[in-house]
Amino acid sequence: MKARQAIRPARRQALCAVVALAGLAGALAAPMAWAQQKYPDKPIRLVVGYSAGGGVDAVARLLGVRLSAVLGQQVLVENRTGATGLIAADLVAKAPPDGYTLMMGDSALLIAKLLQPKIALDPLTSFKPVAGAFTSPLMIVTGNDFPAKTPAEFVKELKAHPARYSFATSGVGTVQHLGFEMLKQATGSNVVHVPYRGAAQIVPDVIGGQIPIGVVSATAGMAQAKAGKLRAQALMNTAKLEGVEGVPPLADALPGFDVAPRIFVLAPAGTPDAIVDRLSSAVKTVLDTPEAGAAAAAQGTLRSYATPAQLGKDMADETARWKRIIAEQHIVAEGG
């Protein structure tokens, strides 16, 4: 009996300790829950890994100003350039997971990890998907004297002369490059890749005949095609973009072919679901407006909303797709 009585105080102490810990956990959780309910209560940073004025920066600003109105707090675009977006990605991945530091990422982020496996950052685990936002249609352009005028004729020409041509893109490992590598696989051709710095250099060389084939943004190619200075052979994706309705998709000749850079919003891993859902809903609200659609089309992009879950799946599927083409076509990073 005495032994039992001696144990009871110890049990009471243990129970008190458990209650105290529970109370402490509740006290700590309460501010977090309150913060999430009030979110956002201060400005949000939307970090872009490219310089101001570029394609991703332009749509980030398009989205940011409209998100500010929906969320009731400023969404400020911040440019952190360098290493193909990896400097910006590293900053966001290491930021507090509180919803106040986000990244406007794109497909290049997924490819960078595949070509530079030693980097610590992993796009699929270092971030929490928030929302798919845009896609950027790509166009295959040629000089006006190229012996093809339709996707079917273009594919036929590559198959008939598998080693005759070269093609220009804005760099090794870009979606433009890897997308055309998929085309090479599909046609059994050996078109030589010539990396350029961007469409501003590619388009004049296609017009002047220095390079027979270029892969550029739809808007960059269409402006010169409408002027009659080059030929818009095909779009590399199947979605319709205002202003280029007359250009057929490559899928007309290669069923199922669909390649376009994806642009999306990411948060640091560990960001609470409630905050992610709030942000994703706000992105959808913005993208559902006709005004946002017109503004996106003016930038050469298409609205392409995806939920957090769908974006996560899309990122994983796209990564697997690029991983396969990089391995099969033996692509290595420049200088690698």
C-alpha positions as CSV (number, residue, x, y, z in Angstrom):
1,M,0.0,0.0,0.0
2,K,2.8,2.4,0.9
3,A,4.5,1.6,-2.4
4,R,1.4,2.5,-4.3
5,Q,0.9,5.7,-2.4
6,A,4.5,6.7,-3.1
7,I,3.9,6.3,-6.9
8,R,0.9,8.5,-7.0
9,P,2.7,11.8,-6.5
10,A,5.1,10.9,-9.3
11,R,2.2,10.2,-11.6
12,R,0.6,13.5,-10.7
13,Q,3.9,15.3,-11.6
14,A,4.1,13.5,-14.9
15,L,0.5,14.4,-15.7
16,C,1.1,18.0,-14.8
17,A,4.2,18.0,-17.1
18,V,2.1,16.6,-20.0
19,V,-0.6,19.2,-19.4
20,A,2.1,22.0,-19.3
21,L,3.7,20.8,-22.5
22,A,0.3,20.7,-24.2
23,G,-0.4,24.2,-23.0
24,L,2.9,25.4,-24.3
25,A,2.3,23.7,-27.7
26,G,-1.1,25.4,-27.9
27,A,0.4,28.7,-27.0
28,L,3.0,28.4,-29.7
29,A,0.5,27.2,-32.3
30,A,-2.0,29.9,-31.6
31,P,0.1,32.8,-33.0
32,M,0.9,30.7,-36.1
33,A,-2.8,29.9,-36.6
34,W,-3.7,33.6,-36.0
35,A,-0.9,34.7,-38.5
36,Q,-2.4,32.4,-41.1
37,Q,-5.9,33.7,-40.6
38,K,-4.6,37.3,-41.0
39,Y,-2.4,36.4,-44.0
40,P,-1.2,38.5,-45.7
41,D,-0.7,41.5,-43.4
42,K,2.5,42.9,-45.0
43,P,4.0,43.1,-48.5
44,I,5.0,39.9,-50.4
45,R,8.2,39.4,-52.4
46,L,7.8,37.7,-55.8
47,V,11.4,36.8,-56.7
48,V,12.4,36.5,-60.4
49,G,15.7,34.9,-61.5
50,Y,16.0,37.0,-64.6
51,S,16.6,40.7,-65.4
52,A,13.9,43.3,-65.6
53,G,12.2,43.4,-69.0
54,G,12.5,39.7,-69.9
55,G,9.7,37.3,-70.5
56,V,9.4,35.8,-67.0
57,D,9.9,39.2,-65.4
58,A,7.1,40.7,-67.6
59,V,4.5,38.1,-66.6
60,A,5.6,38.3,-62.9
61,R,4.8,42.0,-63.0
62,L,1.6,41.4,-64.8
63,L,0.6,38.9,-62.1
64,G,2.0,40.8,-59.1
65,V,0.1,44.1,-59.6
66,R,-3.2,42.2,-59.9
67,L,-2.4,39.9,-57.0
68,S,-1.9,43.1,-54.9
69,A,-5.5,44.1,-55.5
70,V,-6.8,40.6,-54.7
71,L,-4.8,40.0,-51.6
72,G,-4.9,43.6,-50.2
73,Q,-1.2,43.8,-49.8
74,Q,1.6,44.8,-52.3
75,V,3.2,42.0,-54.2
76,L,6.6,43.4,-55.1
77,V,8.7,41.8,-57.9
78,E,12.3,41.5,-57.0
79,N,15.0,40.5,-59.6
80,R,17.8,38.3,-58.4
81,T,19.7,37.4,-61.6
82,G,22.4,34.8,-62.2
83,A,23.1,31.1,-62.7
84,T,20.0,30.7,-64.9
85,G,17.7,31.5,-62.1
86,L,19.4,29.4,-59.4
87,I,20.5,32.4,-57.3
88,A,16.9,33.5,-57.0
89,A,15.8,29.9,-56.4
90,D,18.3,29.4,-53.6
91,L,17.2,32.7,-51.9
92,V,13.5,31.6,-51.9
93,A,14.2,28.0,-50.9
94,K,16.1,29.3,-47.8
95,A,13.5,32.0,-46.9
96,P,11.1,31.6,-44.0
97,P,8.1,29.4,-45.1
98,D,5.6,32.1,-44.1
99,G,4.2,33.0,-47.5
100,Y,6.0,36.4,-47.8
101,T,8.8,35.2,-50.1
102,L,7.7,33.5,-53.3
103,M,9.4,32.6,-56.6
104,M,8.2,33.0,-60.2
105,G,9.9,29.9,-61.5
106,D,9.9,28.4,-65.0
107,S,10.9,25.2,-66.8
108,A,14.5,26.2,-66.8
109,L,14.7,25.6,-63.1
110,L,13.7,22.0,-63.6
111,I,16.3,21.5,-66.3
112,A,19.1,23.2,-64.4
113,K,19.1,20.5,-61.7
114,L,19.4,17.8,-64.4
115,L,22.3,19.4,-66.2
116,Q,24.1,20.4,-62.9
117,P,23.3,17.5,-60.5
118,K,25.8,18.7,-57.9
119,I,23.8,21.8,-57.0
120,A,22.1,21.3,-53.6
121,L,18.8,22.8,-54.7
122,D,16.1,20.3,-55.8
123,P,13.1,22.0,-57.5
124,L,10.8,19.1,-56.5
125,T,11.7,19.1,-52.8
126,S,13.0,22.5,-52.0
127,F,9.7,24.2,-52.8
128,K,6.0,23.9,-52.3
129,P,4.0,24.3,-55.5
130,V,1.6,27.2,-55.3
131,A,0.1,27.6,-58.7
132,G,0.7,27.1,-62.4
133,A,0.3,30.5,-64.1
134,F,1.4,30.7,-67.8
135,T,2.9,28.9,-70.7
136,S,5.0,30.5,-73.4
137,P,4.4,29.1,-76.9
138,L,7.5,28.5,-79.0
139,M,7.8,28.8,-82.8
140,I,10.0,27.2,-85.4
141,V,11.1,29.8,-88.0
142,T,13.1,29.5,-91.2
143,G,14.2,31.7,-94.0
144,N,11.7,32.3,-96.8
145,D,13.6,30.1,-99.2
146,F,13.5,27.0,-96.9
147,P,12.0,24.1,-98.9
148,A,9.0,23.6,-96.6
149,K,5.9,25.6,-95.8
150,T,3.8,23.3,-93.5
151,P,4.6,21.1,-90.5
152,A,4.2,18.0,-92.6
153,E,6.6,19.4,-95.3
154,F,9.1,20.5,-92.5
155,V,9.1,17.0,-91.0
156,K,9.5,15.4,-94.4
157,E,12.4,17.6,-95.2
158,L,14.3,16.8,-92.0
159,K,13.7,13.1,-92.6
160,A,14.8,13.3,-96.2
161,H,18.0,15.2,-95.3
162,P,18.8,14.2,-91.7
163,A,22.3,15.9,-91.6
164,R,21.8,18.9,-93.8
165,Y,20.6,21.5,-91.4
166,S,21.4,23.4,-88.2
167,F,19.1,25.1,-85.7
168,A,19.6,28.0,-83.3
169,T,18.1,28.4,-79.8
170,S,18.8,30.7,-76.9
171,G,21.2,28.2,-75.2
172,V,22.1,24.6,-74.3
173,G,19.5,23.0,-72.0
174,T,16.7,25.5,-72.7
175,V,13.2,24.3,-73.5
176,Q,13.8,25.5,-77.1
177,H,16.8,23.3,-77.3
178,L,15.4,20.2,-75.6
179,G,12.1,20.5,-77.5
180,F,13.9,20.5,-80.8
181,E,16.0,17.5,-79.6
182,M,12.6,15.7,-79.2
183,L,11.8,16.7,-82.8
184,K,15.1,15.3,-83.9
185,Q,14.3,12.0,-82.2
186,A,10.9,11.8,-83.8
187,T,12.3,12.5,-87.3
188,G,15.5,10.5,-87.0
189,S,17.5,13.6,-88.0
190,N,20.9,14.9,-86.9
191,V,20.3,18.7,-87.1
192,V,23.2,20.5,-85.5
193,H,22.5,22.7,-82.5
194,V,23.9,26.2,-82.5
195,P,23.4,28.1,-79.2
196,Y,22.8,31.8,-79.3
197,R,22.2,34.4,-76.6
198,G,18.6,35.0,-77.5
199,A,15.9,35.7,-80.1
200,A,17.4,39.2,-80.8
201,Q,20.4,37.5,-82.3
202,I,18.6,34.4,-83.8
203,V,16.0,36.2,-85.9
204,P,18.3,38.4,-87.9
205,D,20.5,35.4,-88.7
206,V,17.6,33.4,-89.9
207,I,16.4,36.3,-92.1
208,G,20.0,36.7,-93.4
209,G,20.5,33.0,-94.1
210,Q,23.3,32.5,-91.6
211,I,21.3,29.8,-89.9
212,P,18.5,27.9,-91.6
213,I,16.2,27.1,-88.6
214,G,15.5,29.0,-85.4
215,V,13.4,28.2,-82.3
216,V,12.1,31.4,-80.7
217,S,9.1,32.7,-78.7
218,A,6.0,32.9,-80.8
219,T,5.8,36.7,-80.5
220,A,9.4,37.2,-81.6
221,G,8.9,35.0,-84.6
222,M,5.5,36.2,-85.6
223,A,6.4,39.9,-85.8
224,Q,8.9,39.2,-88.6
225,A,6.8,36.5,-90.2
226,K,3.9,39.1,-90.6
227,A,6.4,41.5,-92.1
228,G,7.3,38.8,-94.7
229,K,11.0,38.6,-93.6
230,L,10.9,34.9,-92.5
231,R,8.6,31.9,-92.4
232,A,6.7,30.7,-89.4
233,Q,6.8,26.9,-89.9
234,A,5.0,25.7,-86.8
235,L,4.2,26.2,-83.2
236,M,5.8,23.7,-80.8
237,N,2.7,23.5,-78.6
238,T,-1.0,22.9,-79.3
239,A,-2.6,25.8,-77.4
240,K,-3.9,28.7,-79.4
241,L,-2.2,32.1,-78.9
242,E,-3.9,35.3,-80.0
243,G,-2.1,36.8,-83.0
244,V,-0.6,33.6,-84.3
245,E,-3.8,31.7,-85.1
246,G,-2.6,31.1,-88.7
247,V,0.5,29.1,-87.6
248,P,-0.3,25.4,-87.3
249,P,1.1,23.2,-84.5
250,L,3.9,20.8,-85.1
251,A,1.4,18.2,-83.8
252,D,-0.3,18.3,-87.2
253,A,2.6,16.3,-88.5
254,L,3.7,14.6,-85.2
255,P,0.6,13.8,-83.2
256,G,1.0,14.4,-79.5
257,F,4.0,16.7,-79.8
258,D,3.5,19.5,-77.3
259,V,6.4,21.6,-75.9
260,A,6.3,25.0,-74.2
261,P,8.1,26.5,-71.2
262,R,5.9,26.5,-68.1
263,I,5.9,29.5,-65.7
264,F,4.7,28.9,-62.1
265,V,4.6,30.3,-58.5
266,L,6.6,28.5,-55.8
267,A,6.9,28.9,-52.0
268,P,9.6,27.6,-49.7
269,A,9.1,24.0,-48.6
270,G,7.2,23.9,-45.3
271,T,4.8,26.8,-46.1
272,P,1.5,26.0,-44.4
273,D,-1.3,24.6,-46.7
274,A,-3.7,27.4,-45.6
275,I,-1.3,30.1,-47.0
276,V,-0.6,28.1,-50.1
277,D,-4.3,27.7,-50.8
278,R,-4.9,31.4,-50.2
279,L,-2.2,32.3,-52.7
280,S,-3.3,29.8,-55.3
281,S,-6.9,31.0,-55.1
282,A,-5.7,34.5,-55.6
283,V,-3.7,33.5,-58.7
284,K,-6.7,31.8,-60.1
285,T,-8.9,34.8,-59.4
286,V,-6.4,37.0,-61.4
287,L,-6.0,34.6,-64.3
288,D,-9.8,34.1,-64.7
289,T,-10.2,37.7,-65.7
290,P,-10.4,38.6,-69.4
291,E,-8.2,41.6,-68.7
292,A,-5.4,39.3,-67.5
293,G,-5.8,37.1,-70.5
294,A,-5.4,40.0,-72.9
295,A,-2.4,41.3,-70.9
296,A,-0.8,37.8,-71.0
297,A,-1.4,37.5,-74.8
298,A,0.3,40.8,-75.3
299,Q,3.4,39.3,-73.6
300,G,3.2,36.2,-75.8
301,T,2.0,33.9,-73.1
302,L,-1.1,31.9,-72.3
303,R,-2.9,31.7,-69.0
304,S,-2.4,28.2,-67.7
305,Y,-3.6,27.9,-64.1
306,A,-2.9,24.8,-62.1
307,T,-3.7,23.9,-58.5
308,P,-0.8,23.2,-56.1
309,A,-1.4,19.4,-56.5
310,Q,-1.6,19.6,-60.3
311,L,1.5,21.8,-60.5
312,G,3.4,19.4,-58.4
313,K,2.5,16.6,-60.7
314,D,3.3,18.7,-63.8
315,M,6.7,19.6,-62.4
316,A,7.5,15.9,-61.7
317,D,6.3,14.8,-65.1
318,E,8.2,17.5,-66.9
319,T,11.4,16.8,-65.0
320,A,11.1,13.1,-66.0
321,R,10.5,14.1,-69.6
322,W,13.6,16.3,-69.8
323,K,15.7,13.8,-67.9
324,R,14.9,11.2,-70.5
325,I,15.7,13.5,-73.5
326,I,19.0,14.7,-71.9
327,A,20.2,11.1,-71.4
328,E,19.1,9.8,-74.8
329,Q,20.5,12.7,-76.7
330,H,23.7,12.9,-74.6
331,I,23.3,16.6,-73.7
332,V,25.7,18.2,-71.3
333,A,25.8,21.7,-69.9
334,E,28.0,24.2,-71.6
335,G,31.5,23.8,-70.3
336,G,30.7,20.4,-69.0
